[in-house]
Every structure is written in structure tokens, then in C-alpha cells.
């Protein structure tokens, strides 16, 4: 039963390029919707875009490209959960780590 991701949760990304750079935790903002909150923080939706802060590629990540809820949706868009993996093309996402709330889960 993974926790639902909220504004400020992060996803670790691997280094990429030569020399290796751009890895580390990438904080996910909750800007795609503002009316559903858990612990006062907006819920993260599948497709939320956030920067990798990589000085070489300057890419952006997209939350929940692998995973996301099959049950819980906001305006038809699935919510992201702990362990859902994002994508940016060069850096491999390792799954969202939920630290912003500890009580709302998704059973799908």
C-alpha cells in the first residue's frame, strides 16, 4: 500500500553523461492541481514536470511515467505514489520517496 506523493517529495536520479553528473534527489512540486491536499500539501499528479538541475543536459523530469495509481485520480489524472518512477531521457529515476505525509495510501 504505497503512500500518495505530495508537494516536496523527491525522487532519486542516477548520474549520467561523461563525466558523471546530474544525479541525486530531485524535489517534485505540486503545481498541476491545487485543490486536493494531504497534510496541507498538494497531491502530485502523473505528468508533473520538474527540473533535474543537470548542468549538461538541463532536462526536465516527468513524475509517474511508470506506475501511478489505477484507482485514485484527480480530474481524471492518476496520482503519484511512493515508488512510482519518473523519466527524463538521460537520468534514470529510482522511484518517488514520500516523506511529506505518512497516512494516506493507495490500494490499487
ZATOR-47100 format. One record per atom (N, C-alpha, C): x, y, z; residue in three letters. Coordinates in steps of 0.1 Angstrom, whole numbers, plus 5000, padded with zeros to 4 digits. Last residue first. Layout:
BEGIN
XYZAla;...
***
This chain:
BEGIN
495550044950Unk;495449994937Unk;496649924932Unk;495550174975Unk;495450024975Unk;495349964961Unk;497350434988Unk;496550394976Unk;496650234975Unk;497250625018Unk;497850525009Unk;496850504998Unk;498150865042Unk;497250835031Unk;497850745020Unk;500250895061Unk;499050835065Unk;498050805053Unk;502451065060Unk;502650925064Unk;501350855066Unk;504051315039Unk;502951265047Unk;503051115049Unk;506551365028Unk;505751475032Unk;504451445039Unk;507951165018Unk;508351205032Unk;507451315037Unk;508350924994Unk;507351005001Unk;507751035015Unk;510250904967Unk;510350874981Unk;509350974988Unk;509750754935Unk;509450864944Unk;509550814959Unk;512350604917Unk;511150594924Unk;510950704934Unk;514550654902Unk;514650534910Unk;513350514919Unk;515350754869Unk;514650774881Unk;514550644889Unk;518250804851Unk;517250704855Unk;516650744868Unk;518751064827Unk;518951014841Unk;517850914845Unk;517851104801Unk;519251074803Unk;519451014817Unk;514851104802Unk;515651074790Unk;517051034792Unk;513351124824Unk;513851254818Unk;514651224806Unk;510751004845Unk;511650984834Unk;512151124829Unk;509850824876Unk;509750934866Unk;510750914855Unk;508050574892Unk;509250614886Unk;509050724875Unk;506750514924Unk;506450544910Unk;507650614905Unk;507450504952Unk;507950404943Unk;507650424928Unk;504450654963Unk;505850614966Unk;506250494957Unk;502550794935Unk;502650724948Unk;504150694951Unk;500451024919Unk;501650954920Unk;501750904934Unk;497150994905Unk;498051054915Unk;499350964915Unk;495851034871Unk;496250944883Unk;497251024892Unk;493251244861Unk;494751224861Unk;495151144873Unk;490651314865Unk;490951214855Unk;492451174854Unk;490651504886Unk;490251544872Unk;490751444862Unk;492651264901Unk;492151404903Unk;491851464889Unk;492350924912Unk;492551024901Unk;491951164906Unk;493050604922Unk;492850744927Unk;493250844916Unk;493550364907Unk;492350394914Unk;492050534917Unk;496050334898Unk;494950294889Unk;493650324895Unk;498750574902Unk;497550504907Unk;496650454896Unk;501950504890Unk;500850594892Unk;499650514895Unk;504150364866Unk;503450354879Unk;502250444879Unk;506150574850Unk;506050424853Unk;505350414866Unk;505850844853Unk;505650784839Unk;505550634840Unk;505851004876Unk;504950894875Unk;504750834861Unk;507051314864Unk;506651224875Unk;505651124871Unk;509551394844Unk;508151384844Unk;507751284854Unk;512251634843Unk;511651504847Unk;510151514846Unk;514251804820Unk;513251804830Unk;512751664832Unk;517851884814Unk;516551824812Unk;515551844823Unk;520351984812Unk;519352084815Unk;517952024814Unk;522751854805Unk;521551834796Unk;520451934800Unk;524651964824Unk;525051924810Unk;523751924801Unk;523752034849Unk;524352134841Unk;524652094827Unk;520551934860Unk;521851884854Unk;522451994846Unk;518151974872Unk;519252064876Unk;520652004871Unk;515851864865Unk;516851774870Unk;518051854876Unk;512552014872Unk;513952014866Unk;514851914873Unk;509351864865Unk;510251924874Unk;511751914869Unk;505951804858Unk;507251824853Unk;508051904864Unk;503551554862Unk;504151674868Unk;505551684863Unk;502651314854Unk;502851414843Unk;503451544849Unk;500451244880Unk;501251184869Unk;501351294859Unk;500551484907Unk;499851404897Unk;500851354887Unk;500751524942Unk;501451514929Unk;500751434919Unk;498751734962Unk;499051594958Unk;499751604944Unk;499752004983Unk;499151954971Unk;499651814967Unk;499551985018Unk;500451995006Unk;499651934994Unk;498151945042Unk;498252075037Unk;499152095025Unk;497951665044Unk;498851735053Unk;499151875048Unk;497051685011Unk;497251595022Unk;498251655031Unk;494651824988Unk;495851834997Unk;495851725007Unk;493351954959Unk;493451834967Unk;494751824975Unk;493852194945Unk;492652184954Unk;492652054963Unk;495752234926Unk;495952294939Unk;494852274949Unk;497752074901Unk;496452094908Unk;496752154921Unk;500352094893Unk;499352064883Unk;497952074888Unk;502252144913Unk;501652254906Unk;500552224896Unk;504152044935Unk;502752004932Unk;502052124926Unk;507551954927Unk;506552044931Unk;505152004928Unk;509951734939Unk;508851744930Unk;507851844935Unk;513551734939Unk;512251764946Unk;511151794936Unk;515751484934Unk;515051594927Unk;513751614933Unk;518751364946Unk;517351374948Unk;516851504941Unk;521151254920Unk;520751304933Unk;519251314934Unk;523051364890Unk;522251264899Unk;521851334912Unk;524651524875Unk;523251544874Unk;522451454883Unk;527351334861Unk;526851454867Unk;525251444867Unk;530351184850Unk;529051164856Unk;528551294863Unk;532051364822Unk;532051294835Unk;530651284841Unk;529451204807Unk;530851184810Unk;531451324811Unk;526051104817Unk;527051174810Unk;528451144814Unk;524551074850Unk;524551044836Unk;525751124830Unk;523350944881Unk;524251024873Unk;524150984859Unk;519850884889Unk;521250844887Unk;522050954880Unk;517751034913Unk;518051014899Unk;519550974898Unk;515051014937Unk;516551004934Unk;516750964919Unk;512451234942Unk;512851114935Unk;514351114933Unk;510451374969Unk;511551374959Unk;511751234953Unk;507951614980Unk;508551474980Unk;509651474969Unk;506851854974Unk;508051854982Unk;508651714983Unk;503451754974Unk;504451864971Unk;505651854980Unk;503151394977Unk;502751534979Unk;503851624975Unk;502051064969Unk;503151164969Unk;502451304970Unk;500650814990Unk;500450914979Unk;501451024980Unk;502250504998Unk;501850645002Unk;501650724990Unk;501250174988Unk;502150294988Unk;501550424992Unk;500849885000Unk;500050005000Unk;500950125000Unk;
***
